[in-house]
Amino acid sequence: MEIIGWDIGGAHLKLARLRDGKVLELRQVACALWQGVDRLAAAIDEGLAGWPAPGRHALTMTGELADIFPDRASGVRAILATVAQHLDRAAIAVYASDGAFLAAESAADSPERVASANWHASARLAAARIGDGLLVDIGSTTTDIVPLCGGAIVARGADDAARLACDELVYRGVVRTPVMAVVRHVLAGARIGVMAEHFAVMADVYRLTGELPAHADQHATADGRGKSLRESCARLARMVGRDASAAPEETWRGLARSIAGRQLQELQDAAERVLSAAALPIEAPLIGAGVGRFLAQTLARRLARPYLGFENIIDASDSVVAAGAADAAPAVAVALLCEPSRVSR
């Protein structure tokens, strides 16, 4: 039976098509849900184009956090209603943070069980396949840091508020995070304050360091201009009150490396706090997922742990698909977890 796994976020829609436990195709569609539910409807059509109808759709989400919704419960229900207009309602299975799969109607009646549960699906799959490890999923907007021990999730937090409080959820990503959220001052010959303005995002930084995967760079820039190195330099220079023409390109590349280093240090600090509470075996690997997992590899070295890519714990039709599966780990995970499950009505 074919299954499509869905991860419905506030900025992207990610879909994974699987058959008999093997990942066949991945798609990621930019979906600025904060601009309206119609963006999700269009993304669904684009994401499904040309794919055969599956036996089941396995869903998880974080898009209910979008500020077009008055609260999370309203967001869950609006997302499910939109999805149900485009899919066979009877084939929908929604992942709950207790590991169950719910029918669309049951999920709408219990929104707190399905809201922001995508991290749990990825961690549950990794725990079942690896046993011990630290899952680090670095996406465009956030980073999930989840300890796994003895084949179980041993996270302290269960919802966003609790996970933020214990550094298992860190609002840092490699694309959409504003630079002003990462640094308040930089050193560029002198200590310079950074403007508290949405002039540049971390995509600008990682374009200049040469690390940002092109396929991850789907959203508009902060100023609506292009994504060339020159334009990224201009946005970064503006953060410190200058024009890019005031210094050579290498100056702005150096500034980008410095900001990237600060973000990496923040993630390392968070991972160390999570590890201090979980007491995982030293041989337990760091499992990297998300479009920013190039940072996870460096993080593993800093933490003196072996590195294991999420793509190495799943079966895929080829290496390109496997890499895409690691980018969209929750979508793959819910599809794999749904295969043997029953859906609660």
C-alpha positions in Angstrom: 0.0 0.0 0.0 1.2 3.5 -0.8 1.2 6.1 2.0 1.8 9.8 1.8 3.3 11.4 4.9 2.6 15.1 5.5 4.3 17.6 7.6 2.2 20.8 7.5 4.3 23.7 8.7 3.8 27.4 8.8 6.3 28.0 6.1 6.5 24.8 4.1 4.5 21.8 3.2 6.5 18.6 3.1 5.3 15.4 1.5 6.8 11.9 1.4 5.5 9.2 -0.8 6.2 5.6 0.4 5.4 2.1 -0.6 6.0 -0.9 1.5 8.2 1.0 3.9 10.4 2.5 1.1 10.6 6.2 0.4 9.9 6.8 -3.3 9.6 10.6 -3.6 9.8 13.8 -1.6 8.4 17.2 -2.2 8.7 20.5 -0.3 6.5 23.4 -1.2 6.8 26.9 0.1 3.6 27.7 2.0 3.4 31.1 3.7 0.5 30.0 5.9 0.6 33.3 7.8 -0.7 35.0 4.7 -3.9 32.9 4.5 -5.3 29.3 4.5 -5.6 29.6 0.8 -1.8 29.3 0.6 -2.1 25.8 2.1 -4.8 24.9 -0.3 -2.6 25.9 -3.2 0.4 24.0 -1.7 -1.6 20.9 -1.3 -2.6 20.9 -5.0 1.0 21.5 -6.0 2.4 18.9 -3.7 0.1 16.2 -4.9 0.3 16.9 -8.6 1.0 13.8 -10.6 1.1 11.4 -7.7 -1.3 8.5 -7.5 -3.9 8.4 -4.8 -2.5 6.6 -1.8 -4.2 4.1 0.5 -3.6 6.5 3.4 -2.5 10.0 4.2 -0.5 10.3 7.5 -0.4 13.9 8.8 1.5 15.9 11.3 1.6 19.7 11.7 3.1 22.8 13.3 1.2 25.2 11.1 -1.4 25.8 13.7 1.0 28.3 15.2 0.6 30.7 12.3 -0.7 34.0 13.6 -3.7 34.2 11.3 -5.3 31.8 13.8 -6.6 33.2 17.1 -5.3 30.1 19.0 -3.7 26.7 18.3 -7.0 24.8 18.5 -8.5 27.0 15.8 -5.4 26.5 13.7 -5.6 22.7 14.0 -9.2 22.7 12.9 -8.7 25.1 10.0 -5.8 23.0 8.7 -7.7 19.8 9.0 -10.7 21.3 7.3 -8.6 22.5 4.4 -6.9 19.2 4.0 -10.2 17.3 4.1 -11.4 19.4 1.2 -8.6 18.0 -1.0 -8.2 14.4 0.2 -10.3 11.4 0.9 -11.4 12.1 4.5 -11.5 8.4 5.3 -7.9 8.0 4.3 -6.6 10.7 6.7 -4.7 9.6 9.8 -3.4 12.4 12.1 -0.4 11.7 14.4 -0.9 12.5 18.1 1.9 13.3 20.5 1.0 10.1 22.5 1.9 8.0 19.4 -1.7 7.3 18.3 -3.2 8.0 14.9 -6.6 9.8 14.9 -9.2 10.1 12.2 -9.7 13.7 11.0 -12.8 14.2 13.1 -11.2 12.9 16.3 -8.1 15.1 15.7 -10.4 18.2 15.3 -12.1 17.3 18.6 -8.7 16.9 20.4 -6.5 19.5 18.9 -4.1 19.5 21.8 -3.1 16.0 21.0 -2.0 16.7 17.5 -0.7 20.3 17.7 3.1 20.6 17.0 3.6 16.8 17.2 6.0 16.5 14.2 9.1 16.3 16.4 7.6 13.4 18.3 7.1 11.3 15.2 10.7 11.7 14.0 12.0 11.0 17.5 9.8 7.9 17.9 11.0 6.5 14.6 14.6 7.2 15.4 14.3 5.7 18.9 12.8 2.5 17.5 15.5 2.1 15.0 18.6 3.4 16.9 17.8 2.9 20.5 20.1 5.5 22.0 20.9 8.9 20.5 20.3 12.6 20.3 18.0 13.6 17.4 18.9 17.1 16.2 16.5 18.3 13.4 17.6 21.7 12.1 15.1 23.3 9.8 14.5 26.6 8.2 13.0 28.1 11.4 13.5 25.9 14.4 15.8 23.2 15.8 14.5 20.1 17.7 16.9 18.5 20.2 15.4 15.2 21.4 17.2 12.6 23.6 16.5 8.9 23.0 17.4 6.1 25.4 16.6 2.4 25.3 14.3 2.8 22.3 12.2 5.5 23.9 11.9 9.2 23.8 13.2 10.6 27.1 12.5 14.3 26.5 11.5 16.4 29.5 9.1 18.6 27.5 5.9 17.5 25.8 4.6 20.7 24.3 6.1 23.8 22.8 6.2 25.8 26.1 7.9 23.0 28.1 10.3 22.2 25.3 11.3 25.8 24.9 12.0 25.9 28.7 14.4 23.0 28.6 16.1 23.8 25.3 14.6 20.8 23.5 13.0 23.3 21.1 15.2 26.2 19.9 13.8 28.8 17.6 16.9 28.9 15.4 17.0 27.8 11.8 19.1 28.2 8.7 16.7 30.2 6.5 14.0 32.3 8.1 15.5 33.2 11.5 16.2 36.9 11.6 19.8 37.9 12.1 18.8 40.2 14.9 17.5 37.2 16.9 21.0 35.6 16.8 23.3 38.5 17.6 23.0 41.8 19.3 26.6 42.9 18.7 29.3 41.8 16.3 33.1 42.4 16.3 34.3 44.0 13.1 37.4 45.9 14.1 35.3 47.2 17.0 32.2 46.1 18.9 29.3 47.1 16.8 25.6 46.9 17.7 23.3 45.1 15.4 20.1 46.8 14.3 16.9 45.4 15.7 15.3 45.4 12.3 14.2 42.6 9.9 16.9 43.6 7.4 18.5 40.1 7.0 17.9 36.5 7.8 20.1 33.5 8.3 19.6 32.5 4.7 21.8 35.5 3.9 24.4 34.4 6.3 24.6 30.8 5.0 24.6 31.9 1.4 27.7 33.9 2.2 29.3 30.9 4.0 28.4 28.7 1.1 26.6 26.2 3.2 22.9 26.8 2.4 21.4 24.1 0.1 19.8 25.7 -2.8 16.6 23.7 -2.5 16.1 24.9 1.0 16.0 28.6 0.0 12.4 28.9 -1.0 11.1 32.0 0.7 11.3 35.7 -0.3 14.2 37.7 1.1 13.7 40.3 3.9 13.8 43.2 1.4 12.1 41.4 -1.5 15.2 41.6 -3.6 17.2 38.8 -5.1 19.3 36.1 -3.5 22.7 36.8 -5.1 25.8 37.1 -3.0 25.9 40.8 -3.7 22.3 41.3 -2.5 23.0 39.1 0.6 26.0 41.3 1.4 23.8 44.4 1.1 21.3 43.1 3.6 23.9 41.9 6.1 25.8 45.3 5.8 22.6 47.1 6.6 22.3 45.2 9.9 25.4 47.1 11.1 24.5 50.4 9.5 26.6 50.2 6.4 26.3 49.8 2.7 28.0 46.7 1.1 30.1 49.0 -1.1 31.8 50.4 2.0 34.0 47.2 2.3 35.2 44.3 0.2 33.0 41.2 -0.1 35.3 39.2 2.1 34.4 41.6 5.0 30.8 40.6 4.7 31.7 36.9 4.3 33.7 37.2 7.5 30.7 38.8 9.3 28.5 36.0 8.0 31.0 33.4 9.4 31.0 35.2 12.8 27.1 35.2 13.0 27.0 31.6 11.9 29.5 30.7 14.6 27.3 32.4 17.2 24.2 30.4 16.1 26.2 27.2 16.2 27.4 28.0 19.7 23.8 28.6 20.8 22.8 25.2 19.4 25.8 23.5 21.1 24.8 25.1 24.4 21.3 23.9 24.1 22.4 20.4 23.1 24.8 20.2 26.1 21.9 21.2 28.5 19.7 18.5 27.0 22.5 15.9 27.3 23.2 16.9 30.9 19.7 16.0 31.8 19.4 12.8 29.7 22.7 11.2 30.6 23.0 9.3 27.3 25.8 6.8 26.7 28.8 8.6 25.2 28.7 6.3 22.2 25.1 7.2 21.4 25.2 9.1 18.1 23.9 12.5 17.2 21.2 11.9 14.5 21.1 14.8 12.1 17.9 15.8 10.2 16.5 18.8 8.4 17.9 21.1 5.7 20.3 22.5 8.3 21.9 19.2 9.2 25.2 20.4 7.8 25.3 22.2 11.2 24.5 18.9 13.0 27.6 17.2 11.7 29.8 20.0 13.1 27.8 19.9 16.3 28.5 16.1 16.7 32.2 16.8 16.4 32.0 19.5 19.1 30.1 17.1 21.4 32.5 14.3 20.7 29.8 12.0 19.5 29.5 9.9 16.3 27.3 11.4 13.6 24.4 9.5 11.9 22.3 11.1 9.2 18.6 10.4 9.3 18.9 9.2 5.8 20.8 6.2 7.1 18.0 4.9 9.2 15.4 4.7 6.5 15.0 2.8 3.2 14.8 4.9 0.1 14.8 4.3 -3.7 18.1 6.1 -4.2 20.6 8.4 -2.4 18.9 11.6 -3.7 15.6 10.5 -2.3 17.3 9.5 1.0 18.7 13.0 1.3 15.3 14.5 0.7 13.9 12.1 3.4 16.4 13.6 5.9 15.3 17.1 4.9 11.6 16.1 5.6 12.1 13.7 8.5 8.7 14.1 10.2 6.8 13.5 6.9 8.7 10.3 6.4 8.4 9.3 10.0 4.6 9.6 10.2 4.2 7.6 7.0 6.4 4.8 8.4 4.8 4.8 11.8 1.3 4.7 10.2 1.9 1.6 8.2 1.2 -1.0 10.9 -1.1 1.3 12.9 -4.8 1.4 13.5 -6.6 4.8 13.2 -8.8 5.8 16.2 -12.2 6.9 15.2 
